[in-house]
Amino acid sequence: MRDRLLDAGRWAVEQARGNGVEAEAFVLHSEDLTIEVREGQVDTLKQAEEIGLGIRVFQGNRLGFSFTTDLSREALGETIRRAVESARYTADDKNNGLPEVVDGYRRMVTYDEEIERTTLEAKVEMAKQIEVVSKQEDKRIKIVESSGYEESRYSVAVVNSRGVEAFQKASYCGLYISLMAEENGEVQTGFAVEAKRHISELDPARVGREGARNAVRILGAKSAPSRPLPCILEPYVMTSFLGVLAGSFSADSVQKGKSTFKGKLGQAIASPQVTLVDDGTYEKGISSFPFDGEGWPSQRTVLVEAGTLKGFMYDAYTARKDNTVSTGNGMRSSFRGLPSVGTTNLFLTPGLSPPEKLWEDLERGMYITEVMGMHTANPISGDFSLGASGIIIEKGKLTYPVRGVTIAGNLFDFLKDIEGLGSDLRFFGGTGSPSVRVKRLSIGGE
């Protein structure tokens, strides 16, 4: 596959150059597998394979783009023609262009051969085991909506007219469960998920137990009185907040005036305990890769260090606008689209204490296990008001569950109010966080 992708990329770039343009070919081959099990039987089994090439051309400062799923010479030639033709109608922008020439890439192991060698039957068995363990964990688990296994194996090649020729294979796999617990006519839902680079790191029993515990711990939940309270956010909840905050650290948002952090480099924007990193080279990250969607080397970028704003994420275009260099954040999810600023492995660096230490001194607080409506949070103003579930903390102990409450605040005040970080860093996809303690959030209940 390496030779096929690189040959297609080289040929496309060479043909495009014959039209008097600079060119870049992004070539992707992917194979995905999804298995879902219900009641011990395979309910869904999907296998998908895709291959394609996106060609980006620059005629002076004008950008043209086209893509194809057919790598034949005839189809590539037509794709190049469309890209060159489209460049005639785009705006002349001095910041358009290919990245500068690179020296090379960090050697990284991103592909697990064992995923390919593991039989389909063994993968089905993992999905089944999650379901079995969840029901064994607690008799109140009545319905498992789905338990599943997923994997993605892909190869990427980037070739451009400045001499870049990059290729890498990568893979990741994961397990998940969604279920319901019932007691005295009350039903609560729960889920658990994990994704790993190596299939040997997956643990179906762990996922099944966690899913069951997440459902039963909210049984018997009631409302909570309305008041400001110190709050502890589970890692999954905190990664949801980071997903909203991520855009504020994009150079594109800053340049368009859509980030509150514009003009604040070197200033304190968060608690001194907060260090936020985007790291495309992080060894355990499923989003790690030697280069980004433009063939620029991946790197570790410190966005916030000890509460101080240190930098932003750049692709080649935004870097040129700020007279700097890309941070390796020119991301592409497919050959069908252009690169744009995005995250790789974005995470809060953890503290040193186990998570239970975060609440042992609280007279009263709330341990937040789930939030709803995160898409309604305003990434520009930072204001949010979200539905939430959790467990009330009294005298340093987790006591009774609550649901049907709202939590409200401002994301940027929230960053400044972080006063504790656990040691339990967990990743959900490409975003990671430990448990986080916040001085207070407004709780709306009874």
N, C-alpha and C positions, 0 to 999 in steps of 0.2 A: 504493500500500500504506500510505503514511503516513496518509492520511485514513481508510482503512478501520480501521486499528488504533486510532487516536485516537478515532474516532467510537464504536467498540465500547467502549473504555475509559470515555469520558465517559458514555455511556448507562448502562453498568453501575453506575458510581459514583452517578449521579443516582438510579437506581432503588433502589439500596441505601440511600441517604440517606432515601428515603421510608419506610424501615422503622425510622428513628430510630437508625441506626448510622453511625459513621465507616467509610469504605471506601477500598480501594485496588485498582485493576485493573492486573495485569501481563499484557501482551499480546505474544505472540511469533509471528513467521512465519519459518520457516527452510527453506532449500533446500540439500541436501547431495549431493555427487557423489563416488563412489569408483570408480576404475579400477585394475584389477590385470592385469598382463601376465605371461605365462609362455611362454618359448620363442618370443618374437616375436608371440604371439597374445593377443588380449584374453581373459582367463579370467573376469573379473568386471567387470560394469558396473552399478553401483547408483545410482539417482537417487531421492531421497526429499524430500518436501515436507510440512511440517506447520504448522498454525496453531492457536492456542488462547489461552485467557484464564484466568488464575487470579484469583479475587476473595478478598481478605482483608478481613474486617469486624471492627470492635471495638464490642461492646455494653458500654459502660462499660469495665471492665478485662478483659472476656472476649473471647477470640479465636475467630473462626470462619473456615473456609476451604473453598473448593470450586473446581473447575475444569471447563472444557468445551473440546471441540475444534470446537464448533458456535457460530458467532457470530451466529446468527439471534436476533431479539428473544425468541422463545419459549424457546430454549435458555438464553439469558443470564438470563432471568427465573427459570427453574427453578434455575440455578446459584446465583443470589443467594439464593433461598429456602433452599437447602440450607446455604449458608454461614451465614445468619442463624440457622437452626435449630440448627446445630452449636455456635454460640456459647453456647447455653443450657446446654451440658453440659461446657464447659471450665472450668478453674480461674480464679478471680479473681486476677489478677496485676497489681499496680500498675505494673509495668514494661512491660506491653503498651501498644501504641499506635503511631500513625504517626510518622515523623520530623517534625522541625520544618520550617517553611516555608523554602525555599531561594531565593536571589536569582537564580541562573542557573547556567549550565554553561560550562565551558571549550570553546571551539570546537576540534574535533578532526576530522581526516580519517581515518576508520576503514574506508571502503569503497573498493575498487578496481574501478572500472568496467571495467577491462581484463579482469578475470576473467570477467565476463559476456560480453564481446565475443569472447573467445578461443574458437575453435571446439572442438567435442568432438574432432575429428580431431587438432588440434594438442596437446590434452591427452593423448590416447592416444600420440601420437608422443613426448612427453616421457617417459612411462612406459617406452616401448620403448627410448629412448635410454639410460636408466639401465642397463638390462640389457646392452645392447651394449657400453657403455663398461666396465662391470665385468669382462666377459670379455676385453676388449682389454687391460685394465690388467695382468692376470696370467693366464698359461695354466693356473695351478693352480685357477682358479675353474671348477668342474665343474657345479655346479647352482645356478641362481637360483630360489629357492622362490617369490619374488614380487617384482615391482617395481611401484610404483604412484604414482598421483596422487590427492590428495584436496582437496576444497574445501568450505567452508561459507560461505553467504551468509545473513544474517539481519537482521531488523528488530525492534526492541524499543520498546514504548511503555509508559510508567508514568503513570497518572493517579490522583490521590487527592482526597479531599474537602477537603483543605486548600489546594487550588489548584495542585498540581503537575501539569504536563503536559509530559512529556519524551518525545522520540522520537529514535532514531538508527539508521542502517543501518551494518552492519559486515561484514567478510569476512576470510577468510584462506585460504591454500592451502598445500599441502605435497607433498613427494616422499619416497619411502622405498624401501629395498631390503633383502631378507633373502636370504642366499646361503650356499654352502658351498664351502670350498677343500679340495682333496685332494692328498696327496703321500705316496708309499710306503705306501698303504693307510690313512693317518691322515686323518681328516676333522675340520675345524674350521668353526664357523659365524661369520658376521659380519653386521652390519647397519649401515645409516646412515639418517639421517632429517634433514630440515630443513623448517621451517614459516615462512612469510613472510606479511606483510600484502599485499604486491604480487606479482603473478605474474611481473613482469619481473625480480624478484630471485631467482627459482628457477634453479638450475643443475643440470640432470640429469647432466652429465658429472662435476661435483664430487661428487655423491651416489654415482654409480657407482664412481668411483675410491676414495672413502673407504670404501665398503662392502667393496670388494675388499681394500684394505690392512688393514682391521680383521680380516678372516678369515685372511689368509695370515700375519700377524705372530705368530699363536699356533701355527702349524705347528711341530712338533718340540718342543712344550712338555714340560717335565718338572716334577717336584715341587721344592719348595724346603725347605731345612732349617728347623726350627722355631726361631724367635728373634724378639725385638723388632727392628723395622727402621724407619728413616725411610721415609715413603711419599709418593709423588706421586699425586694422584688426578686423572684426566682430568675435564674439565668435566661430561661425561655422568654419571660416577660420583658426582661431588659433588652434582649436582642430585638424585640419588636420596636422598642423605643429607638434603638440604634439605627434600625432600618429607616425610620423617619428622619433622624438627624443626619444620616449619611450625605444627603443632598447638600446640606449646608457646608460640607467640606469639599465639594466639587468646585474646581476652578471655573467651570462653566456657569454655575449658579452665582458665584462671586462676581464674575465679569458682567453678568446680566442684572446685577443688583438684587438677586433673589436670595441672598444669604445674609443673615444678620452678622456674619463674621467678616464682612467686607471692611477692610481698613483696620482690622484688629490684630494683625500678626504681632506677636511679642507681648500681647496683653493677656491678663488672666481672664479666662472665660469659663472656668470650671473649678471645682474643688481641687486643692493640691493633691488629693489622692487619685485624681483621674489622669491616666495616661491612655490615649487612644491611638491605635496603630492600624495601618493597612499594610499587610505584608504578603506579597505574591510569592515569597520564597519560604513561607512558614512550613516547616517540615511536615506537620500533621494536618495541614489545611487541605480540604478537598478542592479548593480553588487555586492552589499553587500551580505555577506553570513557569517555564523559563522565560517566556516572552508574552507580550500582550497581543491584541488583535492587529497591531501595526508592525509587529516584529521588533518592538523595543524591549530591552531587557526588563524583567520584573525586578522589583526591589522592595525593601522595607521602608515605609514612609511614616514617620512619627507626625501625627496630626496635632495631638495635644500631649504635652509633657508636663507632668506635675501641675496640671491645671492651666498651663500657658499654651496659647495657640502657636504652633510651630510651623504649620504648612498646610497646603491643600493638595488635592489629587489632580494630576494633569494628564491629558493626552497630548499628541503632537500639536494639534491646532491651538488649544488653549495655552500651551506652553509658549508657542510663538507669539501669541498676543501679549503675554507678560514678560517676554524676553528672557525666558528660562528654558529648562529642558523637561521633557516628559518624565513622570514618575512611574511609567509603566502601567497606567490606568486607562489606556485606550482599549476599552472592552468591546467584544462582539459576541452576541449569543448565537449568531448564525452567519452564513455567507450571504444571506439575503439583505443585510443591512450594513450601514456605515459604522465605523468605530465611534464611540462616544465615551465620555468620562464615566467610569463605574468603579465599584469596589472589587477587591480580590478577597483576601481574608481580613475582614474588618473586626477588630476586637478590643475590648477593654482589658488591660493587663490586670491579672488577679492580685488580691492581697495575700496575706500570709496566714490568716486565721480561718479555721473551719467555719462554715456558714452559720452554725448555731450560736457562735460567739457574737454574731451581729445583733441578736435580740435578747441576750440573757440579762442585760441591764435595763431593759425597757419595762416601765411600769404598765404601759398600755401602748399597743401599736397594732399594725395589720401586716400580715404576711400575704403578699399578693401572688396568687397562683395562676390567674388568667385575666386577660383584658380583652374587651370586645370593642370593635369600632375604631381600631387604630388608624384606618384609612381616613378618618375624619380629622385627625390631628393636623394642625396647620404648620407646615414645615418652614414657613416664612416668619409668621408672628410667634410661633412656638406654642400657641394656646392649644390645650386639649381638654376634653371631657369624655371619659370612657366608662363603659360598663366594666365591672370587675367582680371577681370572686376571690376568696381567700380564707384566711384563718386569723381570728383575733388573738393577739398576744396580750397576756396579762401576767404581770410579775415575772417576766422573763421566760414564760412558757407559752407554747402554742395551745390554745384552748378549744374554742368552738368555731365551726365553719360559718362563713357568711357569703351571701350572694345577692344579686339584685341591687348592688350599691354602685355608685359612680365615684370615680377619682378624677379630680380636676387640678390643673396647674398650668405651668408654662415650661416647655422643654428646656429653655435656656436658664431659667431659675433652677430647674430640676438639676442640671449639671453642677451648678454652684452649691446645691444643697446635699450632694452626695457626701456622706460622712463615714462610710465603711464599705470595704470590698472583701468578699470571701475568697477562699483559695480554690473554689470549685469552678474553674473556667470550663465552660461547655460551648461547643459550636452547634449551631443549627443551620445547616447549609454553610454559607461562607461568612456567617456572622457569629461572633462569640462573645460571651460575657460570664463573669462570675455572679454570684448573688450580690445584690447592691442594697445598701441601707441609705435611705433618704430622710433628711431631718423631718419633713412633714409634707403631706399631700392633703388636700381637702377631700374628705370622705362625705358623700351624700347618701344617706340611708333613710331611716325612719323620720 
